[in-house]
Amino acid sequence: MPRVNPLRSLANERNVAERVRFEREKRGWTYAGLAERMTRDGNPIQASAVYKIEKADPPRRVTVDELVSFCRIFDLDASDMLRPMTRILDQEAVKIVQKIDRDMRSLWRTIDSLVSSHVSMWRLNASADQTDQNVLGRILRRLPSGSVNYPMGPDNHPESAHVSPDPISDAVAALFEAFNQYGRWSANYEEK
């Protein structure tokens, strides 16, 4: 009497398949690119086999040797390759949120420093006596070209710029203009 094979559990195979797809796409690799890396690692595999691991239903079985190569190529432990993608995505989301938090804290420190520097610059210019009205011009000439557009005088020279008695408002307005310029730059950059 022939022996009946028990139904195989597909959960771990699906986890591996989803993880292979996730890691491959995260790195921007093609099926052929991953297959080439597997071959260099000592486990020759065709791009179509990678496709079948990721897309077939049920997924193509992954040998132990292939699993070890995937782990080396993706720099992961075998237990990570078997973990459900919902947990992996949750971990990735936590890392992203932590990075955003660090970046935001750094951004606010930078903004605080910029405001302080700009206020100091405007105060220095406002405190210059009538014989030295080009303090702002000398400061602006030292800034990198195009870093911030400050108000210029009628002849488009910083030396003839009107300086208001409220240097903090001027500094904040200049910062807002710089952030608006950055926003336009980053939006253009992201489109490319």
C-alpha positions in Angstrom: 0.0 0.0 0.0 1.5 3.4 -1.0 2.4 5.8 1.7 0.4 9.1 1.7 2.6 12.2 2.0 1.4 14.6 4.7 0.5 18.0 3.4 3.6 20.1 3.6 3.5 23.3 5.5 3.9 26.3 3.2 4.1 29.0 5.8 7.9 29.1 6.1 8.3 28.7 2.3 6.0 31.6 1.7 7.9 33.6 4.3 11.2 32.9 2.6 9.6 33.7 -0.8 8.3 37.1 0.5 11.6 37.9 2.1 13.6 37.1 -1.0 11.3 39.4 -3.0 11.5 42.2 -0.3 15.3 42.1 0.0 15.8 41.9 -3.8 13.5 44.8 -4.5 14.9 46.8 -1.6 18.3 46.6 -3.3 16.9 47.3 -6.8 18.1 44.0 -8.1 16.5 42.1 -11.0 15.8 38.4 -10.9 18.9 37.9 -13.1 21.0 40.1 -10.8 20.1 38.0 -7.7 20.6 34.8 -9.7 24.1 36.0 -10.7 25.0 36.7 -7.0 23.7 33.3 -6.0 25.9 31.7 -8.7 29.0 33.7 -7.5 28.2 32.5 -3.9 28.4 28.9 -5.1 24.7 28.1 -5.7 24.0 28.4 -9.4 20.3 29.4 -9.9 18.5 30.7 -13.0 16.6 34.0 -12.9 13.4 32.0 -13.7 14.0 30.0 -10.5 14.2 33.2 -8.5 10.9 34.3 -10.1 9.3 30.9 -9.2 10.5 31.2 -5.6 8.9 34.7 -5.4 5.8 34.3 -7.5 4.7 30.6 -7.9 1.8 29.3 -6.0 3.0 27.3 -4.1 6.4 28.9 -4.1 9.3 26.9 -5.5 11.1 25.1 -2.7 14.3 26.6 -1.5 17.1 24.2 -0.7 19.1 24.5 2.5 22.2 25.5 0.5 20.1 28.2 -1.3 18.8 29.5 2.0 22.3 29.8 3.3 23.4 31.7 0.1 20.4 34.0 0.4 21.3 34.7 4.0 24.9 35.5 3.0 23.9 37.7 0.1 21.3 39.6 2.1 23.4 39.6 5.3 20.6 38.0 7.3 20.3 35.1 9.7 18.2 32.1 8.6 15.7 32.9 11.4 15.2 36.3 9.8 14.5 34.7 6.4 11.8 32.5 8.0 10.1 35.4 9.9 6.7 36.5 8.6 6.9 39.7 6.5 4.4 41.5 8.7 7.0 41.4 11.5 9.8 42.5 9.1 7.7 45.4 7.8 6.9 46.5 11.4 10.6 46.5 12.2 11.4 48.5 9.1 8.7 51.0 10.0 10.1 51.4 13.5 13.6 52.0 12.0 12.2 54.6 9.6 10.3 56.4 12.3 13.4 56.4 14.5 15.4 57.9 11.7 12.8 60.5 11.0 12.8 61.4 14.7 16.6 61.8 14.7 16.5 63.8 11.5 13.8 66.1 12.9 15.8 66.7 16.1 18.9 67.5 14.0 16.8 69.8 11.7 15.5 71.7 14.7 19.0 72.1 16.1 20.1 73.4 12.8 17.2 75.8 12.5 17.9 77.1 16.0 21.5 77.7 15.0 20.6 79.4 11.8 18.1 81.7 13.5 20.8 82.6 16.0 23.4 83.3 13.3 21.0 85.3 11.2 19.9 87.4 14.2 23.5 88.1 15.1 24.2 89.1 11.5 21.3 91.5 11.4 22.1 92.9 14.8 25.7 93.5 13.7 24.6 95.4 10.7 22.0 97.4 12.6 24.7 98.4 15.2 27.1 99.6 12.5 27.5 103.4 12.6 26.7 105.6 9.7 30.3 105.6 8.4 30.2 101.8 7.9 26.9 100.9 6.3 28.3 98.1 4.2 28.6 95.5 7.0 25.7 93.5 5.6 27.3 93.6 2.1 30.6 92.2 3.4 28.8 89.4 5.3 26.6 88.5 2.3 29.7 88.4 0.0 31.2 85.7 2.3 28.1 83.4 2.0 28.1 80.7 -0.6 26.6 81.8 -3.8 22.8 81.3 -3.8 22.6 80.0 -0.3 20.0 82.6 0.8 18.6 85.6 -1.0 18.5 88.6 1.3 16.8 91.8 0.5 18.9 94.1 -1.6 18.9 97.8 -2.0 17.4 99.7 -5.0 20.7 99.3 -7.0 20.7 95.5 -6.2 23.7 95.8 -3.9 23.6 94.5 -0.4 25.4 97.7 0.9 22.3 99.7 0.1 19.8 97.3 1.5 17.3 98.7 4.0 17.8 97.2 7.4 14.7 97.2 9.6 14.9 98.0 13.3 13.7 94.4 14.0 16.5 92.1 13.1 14.7 89.0 14.4 11.8 89.5 12.0 14.3 90.0 9.2 16.2 86.9 10.1 13.1 84.7 10.3 11.8 86.1 7.0 15.1 85.3 5.4 15.0 81.7 6.8 11.4 81.2 5.5 12.6 82.3 2.1 15.5 79.8 2.3 13.2 77.0 3.3 10.8 77.9 0.5 13.8 77.7 -1.9 14.8 74.4 -0.5 11.3 73.1 -0.8 11.2 74.0 -4.5 14.7 72.4 -4.9 13.7 69.2 -3.1 10.5 68.9 -5.0 12.3 69.2 -8.3 14.9 66.7 -7.2 12.3 64.1 -6.2 10.6 64.4 -9.6 13.9 63.3 -11.3 
